[in-house]
Amino acid sequence: MKIAIAGAGVTGCFLGHMLNKKSHEVEIFEAAKKDDHWAVCAWGASKHMLSKFSQDAGLNFDDYILHEGKNLRMDLPKNKTENLILKGLVTYNKQKWENDLLKGLTIKYDYKCDGSFPVNNYDYVLDCTGLHRTLLPRSKEDFIIPAYEYLVENINEEYNEFYVIGYKGARGYFWYFPLDKGRGFVGAGDIDRKYFGINEFLSKNPNAKIIKKIGRPIRLSPPKRMEPFYVGNIIGVGESIGCVFPMLGEGIIPSLICCEIFLKVLDDNPRLFNFSDYRKKVLKRFGYYDDVYKIVRLKMDGKLSTLKHGKLLMNMYKSMKEEEKRFGFEVSLTKMRKLVNAL
Ligand SMILES: Cc1cc2nc3c(=O)[nH]c(=O)nc-3n(C[C@H](O)[C@H](O)[C@H](O)COP(=O)(O)OP(=O)(O)OC[C@H]3O[C@@H](n4cnc5c(N)ncnc54)[C@H](O)[C@@H]3O)c2cc1C
């Protein structure tokens, strides 16, 4: 099949590589200029899942790992602190991973797809433009959270682990994700745009040097609220259709899982892509993300009650526990209760 991919983020690069491997004719269009193209993200994800996706693509994930976490410290309101035991959460060189996937593929940089894109020249056009969702209609239920981060070097040695600060009312959080050689990402997603923690972190690291400022909002609305997934021969994959875990704004693994669903449905019948089967499978796989999203919004609005919403909270816990490996950190009911109460 002749397939166009709009956007060379994690979704577009992985799909481009896999489709090319399956002998489809692939063309990728990326809005950024080649030298400016950057894998916007804090580069944190579970190594268990990324090892598997890398293997599917013929890459060895160990070659990309920058830091393997053991512990994540979480500062909470009222001077409380929790520690999460990490079970595979790593930072990895996402930029290199994506560039390696693109090797040998046809890609046009500095090409911004819009309504005038020649969709009829292709059997399928994949909207992998993430937050922008450029080729698909807007969703009334779209919900995004402002975020920005710095890539920093010369960070004090004591900051050698994952560290986050959870804001009151779950209105966002600060993160420090260590990379290698004293480098790391310092950032925050915050509905109130105060980004508490970034300046405080930098003042505790007077030698730290900002190498790059990176920013764009993160979509929190899950697939159930991001329909339609397709229009004509245009199909959304990844963050463009809400494949982001709403509590964390974590979208690498969900986007890759979405790619896997897309590839499987395409494999079943490449000539006649089963759109409704794709829709059904995405909604099913990410079904519980809607519960998580409801919890996040209720908490943000100060309306979450552990009593009234106990079933919703329990569903979230059970679903996350089943997928513990995919998150890369311990999923504990006791800690989850403490977090919900503390925030
Ligand atoms: C600051 C920040 C930190 C994050 N940290 C993490 C993290 O540590 N771990 C995690 O799992 N997730 C994280 N996320 C979320 C994660 O980065 C995204 O969910 C994930 O990258 C989505 O992948 P995608 O390929 O669908 O979209 P993107 O990665 O956003 O890629 C979309 C691509 O499309 C291009 N594009 C946009 N519009 C057009 C157009 N009109 N024409 C052509 N190309 C276009 C963009 O330039 C981009 O290259 C973070 C997000 C942000 C903003």
The ligand as an SDF file (V2000), in Angstrom:
LIG
                    3D

 53 58  0  0  0  0  0  0  0  0999 V2000
    7.4790   18.4430   27.8690 C   0  0  0  0  0  0  0  0  0  0  0  0
    6.9890   17.0350   27.6250 C   0  0  0  0  0  0  0  0  0  0  0  0
    7.5670   15.9650   28.2990 C   0  0  0  0  0  0  0  0  0  0  0  0
    7.1020   14.6640   28.0880 C   0  0  0  0  0  0  0  0  0  0  0  0
    7.7170   13.6350   28.7210 N   0  0  0  0  0  0  0  0  0  0  0  0
    7.3120   12.3680   28.4910 C   0  0  0  0  0  0  0  0  0  0  0  0
    8.0040   11.2760   29.0620 C   0  0  0  0  0  0  0  0  0  0  0  0
    9.0230   11.4240   29.7470 O   0  0  0  0  0  0  0  0  0  0  0  0
    7.5490   10.0210   28.8250 N   0  0  0  0  0  0  0  0  0  0  0  0
    6.4420    9.7870   28.0460 C   0  0  0  0  0  0  0  0  0  0  0  0
    6.0680    8.6380   27.8640 O   0  0  0  0  0  0  0  0  0  0  0  0
    5.8010   10.8230   27.4520 N   0  0  0  0  0  0  0  0  0  0  0  0
    6.2020   12.0880   27.6500 C   0  0  0  0  0  0  0  0  0  0  0  0
    5.5730   13.1180   27.0140 N   0  0  0  0  0  0  0  0  0  0  0  0
    4.4730   12.8210   26.0850 C   0  0  0  0  0  0  0  0  0  0  0  0
    5.0530   12.2400   24.7960 C   0  0  0  0  0  0  0  0  0  0  0  0
    6.1690   12.9990   24.4000 O   0  0  0  0  0  0  0  0  0  0  0  0
    4.0220   12.2580   23.6700 C   0  0  0  0  0  0  0  0  0  0  0  0
    2.7850   11.7710   24.1060 O   0  0  0  0  0  0  0  0  0  0  0  0
    4.5110   11.4020   22.5050 C   0  0  0  0  0  0  0  0  0  0  0  0
    5.7120   11.9480   22.0240 O   0  0  0  0  0  0  0  0  0  0  0  0
    3.4860   11.3950   21.3940 C   0  0  0  0  0  0  0  0  0  0  0  0
    4.0690   10.8810   20.2270 O   0  0  0  0  0  0  0  0  0  0  0  0
    3.4910   11.2460   18.8000 P   0  0  0  0  0  0  0  0  0  0  0  0
    4.4950   10.7490   17.8210 O   0  0  0  0  0  0  0  0  0  0  0  0
    2.0950   10.7820   18.6960 O   0  0  0  0  0  0  0  0  0  0  0  0
    3.4980   12.8360   18.7610 O   0  0  0  0  0  0  0  0  0  0  0  0
    4.7820   13.8010   18.8050 P   0  0  0  0  0  0  0  0  0  0  0  0
    5.9110   13.1620   19.4930 O   0  0  0  0  0  0  0  0  0  0  0  0
    4.2880   15.1020   19.3080 O   0  0  0  0  0  0  0  0  0  0  0  0
    5.1870   13.9600   17.2750 O   0  0  0  0  0  0  0  0  0  0  0  0
    4.3930   14.6920   16.3720 C   0  0  0  0  0  0  0  0  0  0  0  0
    5.2810   15.1340   15.2080 C   0  0  0  0  0  0  0  0  0  0  0  0
    4.4390   15.7200   14.2310 O   0  0  0  0  0  0  0  0  0  0  0  0
    5.0520   16.9060   13.7540 C   0  0  0  0  0  0  0  0  0  0  0  0
    3.9840   17.7510   13.2340 N   0  0  0  0  0  0  0  0  0  0  0  0
    3.1010   18.4980   13.9230 C   0  0  0  0  0  0  0  0  0  0  0  0
    2.2470   19.1150   13.0830 N   0  0  0  0  0  0  0  0  0  0  0  0
    2.6010   18.7340   11.8370 C   0  0  0  0  0  0  0  0  0  0  0  0
    2.1020   19.0190   10.5570 C   0  0  0  0  0  0  0  0  0  0  0  0
    1.0750   19.8360   10.3550 N   0  0  0  0  0  0  0  0  0  0  0  0
    2.7090   18.4470    9.4740 N   0  0  0  0  0  0  0  0  0  0  0  0
    3.7720   17.6270    9.6410 C   0  0  0  0  0  0  0  0  0  0  0  0
    4.2930   17.3230   10.8330 N   0  0  0  0  0  0  0  0  0  0  0  0
    3.7100   17.8680   11.9320 C   0  0  0  0  0  0  0  0  0  0  0  0
    5.7630   17.4670   14.9830 C   0  0  0  0  0  0  0  0  0  0  0  0
    6.7910   18.3710   14.6030 O   0  0  0  0  0  0  0  0  0  0  0  0
    6.2920   16.1950   15.6060 C   0  0  0  0  0  0  0  0  0  0  0  0
    7.5590   15.8460   15.0910 O   0  0  0  0  0  0  0  0  0  0  0  0
    6.0250   14.4270   27.1950 C   0  0  0  0  0  0  0  0  0  0  0  0
    5.4560   15.5040   26.5020 C   0  0  0  0  0  0  0  0  0  0  0  0
    5.9260   16.7900   26.7090 C   0  0  0  0  0  0  0  0  0  0  0  0
    5.3160   17.9130   25.9310 C   0  0  0  0  0  0  0  0  0  0  0  0
  1  2  1  0
  2  3  1  0
  2 52  2  0
  3  4  2  0
  4  5  1  0
  4 50  1  0
  5  6  2  0
  6  7  1  0
  6 13  1  0
  7  8  2  0
  7  9  1  0
  9 10  1  0
 10 11  2  0
 10 12  1  0
 12 13  2  0
 13 14  1  0
 14 15  1  0
 14 50  1  0
 15 16  1  0
 16 17  1  0
 16 18  1  0
 18 19  1  0
 18 20  1  0
 20 21  1  0
 20 22  1  0
 22 23  1  0
 23 24  1  0
 24 25  2  0
 24 26  1  0
 24 27  1  0
 27 28  1  0
 28 29  2  0
 28 30  1  0
 28 31  1  0
 31 32  1  0
 32 33  1  0
 33 34  1  0
 33 48  1  0
 34 35  1  0
 35 36  1  0
 35 46  1  0
 36 37  1  0
 36 45  1  0
 37 38  2  0
 38 39  1  0
 39 40  1  0
 39 45  2  0
 40 41  1  0
 40 42  2  0
 42 43  1  0
 43 44  2  0
 44 45  1  0
 46 47  1  0
 46 48  1  0
 48 49  1  0
 50 51  2  0
 51 52  1  0
 52 53  1  0
M  END
$$$$
